[in-house]
Structure formats: C-alpha cells, structure tokens
Amino acid sequence: MLIALDMDGTLLGEDGMISPGNREAIVYAQGLGHVVAIATGRSYMDAERQLRLAELECPVVSLNGAAILLADGTLAASTPLNKEELIPTLRWMNEIPDLYYEVYTQDNVYVELNKRVRLEKLSELGEREVPEEIRWILKAIVGKQFRQAAVTYVESMEDIWNKEETVIYKALAFSLNLELLKEASARAAAIPNLIITASHENNIEINHQDANKGAGVSTLATHYGIPPEQVVVMGDSYNDLPMFETAGYRVAMANAAPILKETADFVTASNHEDGVAVAIRHVVDQKVLA
C-alpha cells in the first residue's frame, strides 16, 4: 500500500513540524511494509528538511507533482514549466506592489527582496490599517513563507530566470487583493499547458498541466508496483483534489476544505490533533483496502 500525505494543514502541526505521534504512525506503517510518501506543494529541500528533523525517510512528490524524488533523493520524474512562456507573467507580477510571488526550482525557492519587505510591512500594520478578518491571514502566510528552509532572497528576479541553467517547476502568487489574484490567474491560464491550483483562497499555484499531486502520486505508485486501488491519500486543501480523484482511499482532515470532506472515504482529526496518525492507524489496522 502507498500512503501519500500532504504536509501543510495535514502532516504538519500548528508549529510547522511533524509531531511525535504522526512520526510514530509513519514508522509503524513503514515497518509493516507500506510505502509512506509526502505529496506537497513545497520544494523538495523544504519537505526533506521536515523529514530529516523528524528522523524519517520517505519519497517526496514535491512542487505539486512537478518533481518526484525517492527516499534517497534520486529524481524519479520531473515536469518543469516552459520558462520562456512564463517570464512575461512573472515580469508583470514583479511590477505589482501588492502581489507577492515566489519561483520554485528543484533545489530552491526564490523571492525578490523588495517583495518580502512589502509583505513584512503589511504584516506589521496596526488594526486600523489591516481589517481583523485578514490580519490572521497575513500572520499565517507571512509566518509560513518566511519559515521555509530553502528560500533565497535576490535583488532582481530577472537575474534568476535569465540564467540558462535555471529550470522553473512552479510559481506561487499571494495577495489580499482577490481581483489582482484573479488577473494573475487569468494571465497564467492563457499560457499553454499550465494548470492553476490553490492551497488557500489568497494564493494561486502555477504548474505544468501534467504536474499535479494526482499524477505525481500515480507515478510513484507505478514505480513501486502498487496498483491505484492500493493508494491512500490524505489532504486538506484544493491542490489535494487531483490525488483524491486517483486514489483508492481518500482521507480528509477535520480542518479540510468542504469539497474534500464531501469526497472523502474517511474524515480524520485535524492536523493539530495528530489526524494523520489517527488515519494511518485506521487504514492499516482496519485493513480498509484489504
């Protein structure tokens, strides 16, 4: 059996770490011969750091399926973006002050320094400047983005994407201005062979249309000779839907978006309550795919 776990909002707790309870459940499943994998929008370097801190070894479907790496770090498959077609949209994002964005390569996440400064200033504004309903979003997003292990801040993003050796696997845009976000999504959607997903209503994630968590998990299952009906997936957000559509058994977190709960076979506890551990024990001990 292959058990594929989303990270943010699923495997990771409120502190952004893998809890001892979730770690114990993963080791338990691995000890019974099951393959436990990570399926995340994060870069491989960021996902691997979390695994290393928890003393775990797992294959990783990273960047929403754009890069698939085995437990030893071997690249098993990748689906990069067409950089030349994407650059005009990235350049437009660069010129919009209220649109924060990141560019993901296999080994890094790049952010232009002035974009971080702008986001920091927004997060530091007082109650009068920032309405209460969006203040928590800023704190959550800023905290998460700035905790990422592999982020590199650069003076000019042009210097990154103009390098011939730079391969872009994913781009992410964030804004409190939903109209700006819609325009960014429309510009990206006009580029051939792209797919636009979201892990939050205030962001969009841009990948190649053949790069999604469903395709990535399926590729990993094929590598290990595991049939689709023996694949279990766990997630909480919209970018987890593609793997919900291809798995044999679907687990939604208690904190998941309603659409995931509606299509799930099992709803577990929240990510703050070791919901992954609860679900792994349920799937393995109850032999739901036997």
N, C-alpha and C positions, 0 to 999 in steps of 0.2 A: 504494500500500500504506500502511496505517496501522499504526504500531508503537507500542503502548501500554506504558509502563514504570511499574511500581510504584517507589516511592522507597526506603523503609526496608527494608533487607535485600536490595535489588535494585540500584537505581541508585547509592545512596549507599554509600560505603565505611565502613571502621571509624572514620574521623574524622568521619563525618556529612556528607561533601562529595562532589561529583561529581568523579571522578578525571579527569586529563588524557586518559587512554586512552578512557574512556567518552565524554567530551566529543567527542573526535576522531571516534569512530564515529558519534555522533549527527549531527555536521556532515556526515560522509561520506554518510549515508543521506539527509539533507535535500538535499544537493547533487545527488542522483540523482532528486529529485522526490518522495521519500516523506515522509509526514507522521509526525513523531515526537511523541508526546504523553505527558504524565505522567498516571498514574492512581493516586491516593494517598488515604489517609485523612486526610492533613494538610489544613490550611486552605490556601486559595489564596495568601494572603500568605506563608505559610511556604514553600510549594512554589516560588513565584515568586522568593523571595529566593535559594534554592539555584540556580535557573536563572540569575538575574542575576549571582551570584558566578562562575558558570562561563561567563558571556557567551553564554548560549543563549536562544533564544526558541521556546517550544513551547506549544501549547494544553494546558490542565490540567483533568482530571477530578478535582475535589477533594472532600474530605469523603465519600469512598466513593461518589461519584456524585451527591451532593446538589446540587452546583453545578458547572457546566461552563462554562469560560471559554476564549475563543480566545486566540491568541498575543498579541494586542494588549490583552488584559484585558477584552474585551467579554463580558458574561454571555450565554451562548447558551441556557442552560436551567437551571432550579433546581427542587428538590423539598424544601421545608422540612418540619419536623415541626410537628404540632399542639401549639403551646406550652402551651395551657391543659390539655390532657390529660396532658402530660409533667410539668408542675410538681409534682404530688404525689409522684411518684417521685424527682424531683430533691431535693425538700424532705426526703424520707426519707434519701437519700444524705447530705445535708448534716448530718444528726443522728448519723451513724455515724462515730465517730472513725477506724476502721481502713479506711474506704472513701474513697479519693481519686477525685475526678471532675472532669471538665472539660466546659464547654459551648462549642460552636463556633457562631459566626455566620459570615457570609460573609467578614468582614474581621478577625475576631479570635478568640482562644481565651481564655475567662475561667476563672479559678481563684480560689476563696476563699482568702484569705491563710492562714488557720489550717490549711487542708488542705496547703498547701505546707510550712508549719512542721512539721506532723506527719510528712510524708513525709521531710523532711530529717532529723528526729530519728531516724527508723527507719534511714535510710541511714548514720547516724553511729554506731549502736550497735556495740559490740565483738563479738568472736567468741562469747562466752558467751551474749549476748542474741539474736543472729541466727545460726541454723544456716548452715553453709557452703553447703548446696545452694540457699539462697535469697538469700545475700549478693550473688552476681553478678547476680541478677535486679534487686535493689534498685539496684545501681550502674548497670545498663544503663537501667532505666526512669527513675530519677531524672535521670541524665545526659541522656537524650534529651528528657524533658519540659522540663527547665529550660534546654535549649539552644534551644528553639523561639523563633523570632523574634517571633511575634505574640502571645505570652502576656501578658495583662493581669491583675494580681492586684488583687482587690477585697476590701473589708472584709466586704461582705454580698452574696451572690449574689442574694438577693431583689431588691436594687436593680436588678440587670441584667434578670432575667426579668419584672419588673413594668413595665418600660418598654414602652409600646405599640409603639414602633418596633423593638424587638429581635425579630429573626427567628432562630430556632434551627434549624440544619441537622443537627446531630449532637451526641451526648453520649458521653463515654467514661468508663468507670469502671475503676479499678485496685485490686486488693487482693491481699495474700498469703494472706488467708483465703478459700479457694475456696468455702466454704459461704456466706459473705457475698456473694460474687460470683454464686453461683447464685441467691440470693434477689433480688439486684438484677436479674438477667436475667429471672427469673420475673415480677417486678413490671413490668418494661418490656414483656415479651411479652404481658402482659394488656391492654396498651393497643392499640386497633385500629390496623391499618395500619403497624405497626412491624416492622423486621427487626433481629435481634441477630446480630452477627458478632464475630470476634475476630482480632486481629493477634498475639496471644500468649495463652498459657493463663491468664495472670494479669490479663487485661483483657477487657472487652466493649465493643463499639461499637454505638451505637443510632442507627439511621437510619430514614427513611420506607421502607416496603417497596418502593416504586418507585425508591428511590435505592440503587444498588449499582454496583460498578465495571463489571459486565457491561452494565447498562442505559446507564450513562454513556458507555462506550466505543462502544456501538452508536449512541447519539445523535450522538456526534462523527463517527463514520464516515458516517452518513447526511448530516450537514451537509456533508461533503467529497465526497459522492457515491461513497464507497468501499464495495463490497459486503462482507458478512460474511466471505466466504471469502478476502478480501484483507486481513484484520486479523490482526496478530501481537500477542500479549500476553506479557509477562514478569513473573513474580512469585515470591514465596517463602512466602506465608502464607495463612491460611484466608480472609481477606477478598478474596483474589485469585481464589478459586474461581468466583464469578459471571462474571468475564470469561474464565476458562478454558472455561466452558460455552458461550460465544457466539462464540469466536474461530475463525478458520480455521487458526491455527497457534499452539501453546502452548509456551512456554519456561519451564522451572522452573530456579531457581538450584540450585547444588550444596548450598547451605545451606537449601533449601526444606523445608517440611513434607512428610512421605512421601506424603500424598494428592495433592499437586501433581505430584510426580515420577511417580507412577503414571499420571496422566492426561496427562502432557506428551508432546509430539512430540519434544522435544529437551531434554536437561539440560545446562546450560552450567556454567562455572566459578562459584565463589562470588562474592558481592558484594565480597569483599576482594581478588579476583583479576581484576577487570575483566570479570566474567562477562557484563555487558550488551554490552560491546564485542565479546567473542567471539561472542555470539549474533547481534548485528546483522550482523557480517561473514558469519557462516554463512548467515543468512536472505537477505541481499542478494546476496552473491557466488555462493551455490549456487542462487539463484533457486528456493527451495523452494516458492513459491506461483505460479510461472510456469505 
